[in-house]
Structure formats: structure tokens, C-alpha cells
Amino acid sequence: MFEQSVAGAKAALATFVNPNKLAFFPKFFKAGPGEYAEGDEFLGVTVPNVRSVAKDFAGLSEDDIYELAQSAIHEHRLLAMIMLVAKWKKAKTASAQQELFDLYMRLVYEGRVNNWDLVDTSAPYLGMFLIDNPSAPALLESLARSEKLWERRVAMLFTLASIRADKLGFDKANLAPTIAVAELLVNDGHDLIHKAVGWMLREVGNRDLDELRGFLSRHAATMPRTMLRYAIEKLEPAERKAWLNMKILG
């Protein structure tokens, strides 16, 4: 039994080290020289095992989560993100949600949410704070215009929360944040942003094909091919071919 502390959580993670994953993760997460996660360090612990440890240490405080997120070890930071999301899901008051969102943004700006899995594990949930929030457009624009890759991806993934809000009933306005951020990022130079934008546009199309088609009519000829392919993945084959041909002609 491990002590309920940051040290205990790290020790618990260490019991799940997989040498094969330890060898694989630096390649998979592009941690080599000149790659987007250069220098990231790994234990070799799979996501299900990280989630298991997060449940066992659910009582750790926000200060503990912040401390975990300072680690150079990728799985420690992933554990911090999973714990933060778990606390977010349980937060019932506006003040508690504000506190957790502020902690998350502190970690984003400090560069601790610094790989695609860390962003994708956390931003779609913490993005719920921005739904109907008057400060949301300015924050999303600021993040989308950032020179930092991970801040731009956070901006795009934040908007998934708004898309998902239509589970209570479709509202076209819920798609507006995604379209607004996609417009800012449509000419981004990084492949990870191409994939994120294309993915979110696909989600838009799942709710409202006309909204997706409107975006594509403006940008299909010039947007990155990977972004376009992700965006049109769920369309009928003939329509996918038509949009791809527009890209070729563009």
C-alpha cells in the first residue's frame, strides 16, 4: 500500500513499467532530437494503468496535481491531467470550476501540457468552463494565435466541449467556437494542428453538414491535405472525392 502523496503516486506508477513501452514511447510521441516533444522522458506505463493509479490517488489535492505536472516524466504529467479532469467532473460550484480552470491554464501557459495526448485528455473537458463564458472568444483567439504549438492545440480541443453540449439538444450556436478557431488555424504549418482542426471539423459535420460544407467551400482548395482528409472522413465517397479534387485544382 502506497502513501497517499505525490511520491506514493509516482511509486505506484513505477510498478507498471513495461520495458517494451519504454522503448516505444519516445518514438511514438516524437521525443527525439528536433521533434516536437524533444527531450520528453518516459516510464513506459500504458494509459489504462495510469488511469488506474489516478483512481487510487483520487484524494490528492490541487497542489499535488500541480506538483505532479512539473515532472519531466510524461506519465507523471498525464496522471496529473487525468486527476485534474476527474476533479473537474466532480466540481459543482462556479468557484470550484474557476479554481480548476485557472490551475489548468497555469499549467498550459507554463508548458506542462506539452504533448498531444496530454492536451486531448484534458482540454475537451476543461473547455466546458468556456461554454457561454463571455471571456471565451478572446481566450480562444489568444491561444489560437500563440507561437506555442500546444497552446494552439488546446484552443482547438477546447471547442470540442461546445460541440458535445448538443447532447442536450442541437444548437447551431454550439458549433461557432469550433468554426472560429478553425478559421484562425486553417493555414497553420504544423501537422498536429492540421489533424486537430480536421478532427474538430469532422465533429462539426457530424452535427451539421451544411456548416462543414460552408467551411470547406471557403478553404478546401488551400487548406492542408491532412486537415481536409480528416474533415471529410465521414462523408460519402463521391463527396469526399469532389472535395479532394477541389484541393488538387486549387
Beta strands, then each sheet from edge to edge (+ up, - down):
end
